[in-house]
Amino acid sequence: MAQLVGHQSVTFSDLASRMGPNDAIAVVIEMLVKQNPMLKDMRVLEANNGTTHRTTFRTGLPEAWWRLLNRGVPTSKSRTAQDDFGTGILETWAVLDKALVELNGNKATFILSEHKAFLEAMNQIMAETLIYGNLNDNKAAFTGLAAYYSTLDQSKAESAKNVINMGGTGANLSSGWLLTHGDNTLHMIHPKGLPAGLQKRDFAEAPVQDEDGNEYVGIKTNYSWAAGLVLRDWRYCARLVNIPVGNVRTPGALGSDADNIIEGMIMTNNCLPDTHSGTVVWYVSKAVKTILDIVAMRKNNVNLTIKNFEGEEITHFRGIPLRQCDAILDTEAQMVA
């Protein structure tokens, strides 16, 4: 894979640590990372073509031959192709009544507490877009993972080799995602010339209209987040699809579903060429995580363990960390082809 000279990816936690503990936006980033587990692991690079990122990926390996003494071999080269990945800007305005702010002793703390709802909304939208983003639905956003792993038919997409079907039907279905985070596998981008991560701009006092059109003095803050997703090598990510979760709230009703998920996860693990080309992490919904927690307490469990990963104790599946991601739906449509 081609890599930009002089560019190095970082995680969002890295960005926050570089700002220092007293930086207001660093506090915001740390809060977002806690709410959106993918941001803990996802790396981010500056786009190399303005608001888009052009990547070169290998579509075929060069040939090699056994050679006899005094005999040559044909020349060969690898086959490559290019693809462009876009970015979008997620934005919101937070407005507070100036008088309300002044009634509180610590203005900065009060403003941040009131802004948490706006930040959480942005974070949820970003997490949903990373998974389900589709330019056909919203041209201002970017393409998410589900669009690249949307079929079981290998004649329609080569990435179907990395989609494992759990066989669930009906409306209560979910997916598990096995992702390899790295500069040459999967990472986020930000537009060239714009900072990475969430940006905050305060506009101090400004006239604001209420719902009746009457004005009062408000404190306006603009939050923006310019980002995109780059899948540089589909072979290093995989999707476990059509996972049935309808019985997850009925004790004793899971039956063989729980053991089948373990089998499906093993098959998904084996889709990856290797687990050494980046940071490999599993992401599942709350319902699937509940099922796996039930499996973990069984006496015959050998696949799920609790280990330390980047400073916290979390569940691992066969050595790969497993995170709960609430943006993954438990109401996905059945993938049939």
N, C-alpha and C positions, 0 to 999 in steps of 0.2 A: 504494500500500500504506500502511496506517496504521502509524505508528511511535510508540513510547512516548516521550513528552516527558521529557527529563531522563535517558534511558537511552542508553548508548553501549556497543556491543559491543567486546570485546577478544579477542585471541588468547591461547592458553595461554602463549606465550612472553612476551607483554606482562605477564601475571600474575606470572611468575617474575621478570622484571626489576624489577617494582615492590617485590618482597619484599627485594631486595638479595642480593648474592653469598654472604653468610654464612648465609642462612636455609636450614634443613635441607629444608623443603618445596620451596623454589625449586630446589634441587639435584635433588630427585625429579622435579619437573615437567619440567626440562630433559632428564632422562633419558627420561621418557615421550615427550616430543616427538620425540626422536631415533629412538625405536623405532616410533612411530606417525605416519607422515608426514601423515595427515589433520589431526592436531593442530597442525601447523605453520601450516596455512592456515585451519582452521575457527575461526569467531568464536563467542563465547559471550555470551548475554544473560541477565539475570534474568527468570524466568517472571513474567508479569503477572497470574496468577490462582492464586496459591499454588503447588501442585505441577504445574499445567498452564499452558499458554500459549495464549491465544485470539488468533487472527489474523483479520484481514479481508483478503480478496483479491478482485480484480476478476474477474467472470465475463463481462462484456461492456462494450464501449465505448459512450459516448453517441453519438447521431446528430448529424450536421451537415449543413446544407443551403446551397446557393447562394441568395443573396437578391437580389431585384429592388429597385430604388429604390421607396420608399414602400410596400413590402410586407414583412410580418414572416415569421418562421419559427416552427415549433412548438418548445415547450420539450422538453428531453431531459435525461437523467441516466444515469450509468454504473450497471451492475448489479454488485452485490457479494454475497458470501457469507462465512460465518464457519466456522472449524474450530478444534478444540482439539487440542493436542499434549501428551502426557504426559511424565513423568519417572520414573526409577527410581533406586534406590540400590544401587550395587555395593560390596560390603564384604568384608573379610577380616581375620583375626587372625594376626599373626606372633608366635610364641613362641620365645624362646631360653633356654637354661639359663644362669642367672646366673653360675655358676662358669665356664662356657665364655667368657662375655663378659669376666669379670675376668682371665682368663688372657692376654688380648690387651692390648697397650699402649694403643692408641688405640681406646677403646670405641665412640665415635660412628662412626668409619670401619668398624670391624668389624661393628657392627649394620647399617649401611646395606648393606654387602656381602652380609650374610646375608639381608637383606630383598629384595634385587634379584629373587629368584625369585618372591616374592609380588607385587611390583610389575609384573613382566613378565607374570605370569598375568592380573592385573587389566587391564593395557593391551591384551593380546590379546583379552580378552573384550569390552572397550569397542570396539576396532576392528572386531571381528566383528559387534557389535550395531549399530554405525553403518551397516553394509552390509546385514546379513541379519536384524536384529532383527525379531521377529514376536510380537505379543501372543498369538496363538493357541498359540504354543509356550511362551511364558514371560510370564505376565501381570505379573510384577514388573519386567520390563525396559521397553523403549520400542521404537517402530516404526522400522526402518531403511529405507534407500533402496530396497532390492530390492522391498519391499512396494508402493512407489508406482510402480515401473516393472516390473511383473510380467506384462505381456501385450503381444502384438503386435496385438491386435484393438482398433481405435479405437472400436468400438461398446461395448466393455466399460469402457474408460478413455480419457479424452482424452490422458493422458500417454503412451499408446502411440505418439503422433506422434513422441515423442522416444526411441523404442526402435528401434535399427537391428539387423537380423538378419544375422549373418555366415553363417548357413546350416549351421553345424557340427552333426554328429549324434554319438551315442554318449555315452561317459562322460567323455572328456577335453575339457571345454569350460570356457571362462572368460568374463569380462566386462571391459570397459573402462568407466570412469566419467568423464564430463566434468562437473565441478561448478563452479558459480559461487558463491563464498562471499561473503555480504554480509547486512546487516540485513534486506533486503527480498527475498532470494532463498533462501538456505540458511544456517542457523546452528544451533549448539547452545544449550541453555538449562540453567539450574540453578534449583532451587526457590527461591521467594521467601523471603528471610531466611536461606538457607544460602549459605556461600561457594562461589564457583566453583572447579572443579578438584578435585584430590585433597586430602583432609584426613587429617592424622596426629594420633593421640592416644596418648600414652605413659602406661602404667599402672604403671610402675616394677616393684617386686617384688610377686609374687603367687604363691600356691600353684598348681601345675600338676600334672596327673596324666599319668603315662606310659601306654603301651598296656596295661599290666597293672593299672592303677588305683592305682599307688603315686605318692606325691607328691614333688615337688622344687620348689625355689624357681626361678621363671622370671621373665623380663622380657617383659611382654606389650605389644604395640603394635597399635592398631586403625587400619586404613586404610579410608576410605570415599570414594566418588565419586558424587555425586548429579548426574544429567545426563539430558538428553533431546535429541531432534533435531526441528527445525522446518523443513519444506519449505514456504516461503511462496509460491513461484511455480515450479511444475513446469516451466515453459517454459525455465528457465535451468539445468536439469540434463538430462543425457541418458545413455543406456546403450547400449553396443555389446555385443550379446549373442550367444551361441552361437559364440564364437571357438574354433576347433579348435587345440589345443595338443599333440596326441598325438605329433607328430614333433619336438618341440622339442629332444629329447636325441639326435637322430640327425642328424649333420652331412650336409648336402646333401639332406635328405629333405623340406624345407619346401615346395619347389616354388612353386606360385603362391599358397600360403597367406599368405606374407609380404606380397606385393604387394596381396592382397585386403584385408588388415588396414588398409593405408594408405588404400585406397579407402573402407573402412568408417569410418575415423576422420575422413576429409574429410566424409562424409555426416553423421556425428555432430556435427562442428563446425558444420555448416550448420543444425542443428536449433535452435541458440540464436538468440533474437531479436537479440542483440548480445553483444559481449564486453567491454562497458564498464560493466556494472552491478554489478561486484564483482570479486573475484580469481578468475580462471578457471584451473583446473588439471585435468590428466588424471591418473587413477590406474589402474594396471594391475598384474596379478600378476607374479611373477618370470618365469614362462614367457613371457608376452606381452612383457615388457620385453626378454627375451633375443631374441625374434624381431625386435623393433624395433632392437635393437643390431646385429643382422646386416644389416638393411636399411640402417642408417646407414653401414655401411662400404662399401656399393656405390658405384661411380663415378657412377651416374645418380641418386643420392639428392639430392633438393632439399627434402624435407619435414622432415627431422630434423637439428637443429643443437645444439651445446653452447653454452649461454650462462649468464650469471650471473643467479641468481634469489634475492633476499634473502640475499646473501652467500655463496652456494655455486654451484659450477658443475654444472648438471644439463642433461639432454637436454630440448629443446623440440620440440614438433610444431607446425609452422607458427606459431611464436611463442608457443605456449602451453606452460608448463612441464609436464613429465611426471615423475611420481613412481612408484616401485615401492611397492606396498602388499601385504604378505604376507597380509593378512586376506582378500584376494580369492581365492576358490577356483579351482583348475584342474580341479575335479570337479563343476561345476555341472550340474544336470539340464537337459536340452534344453528351451528355451522353444518351444512349438509354437503357442500361441495367445495 
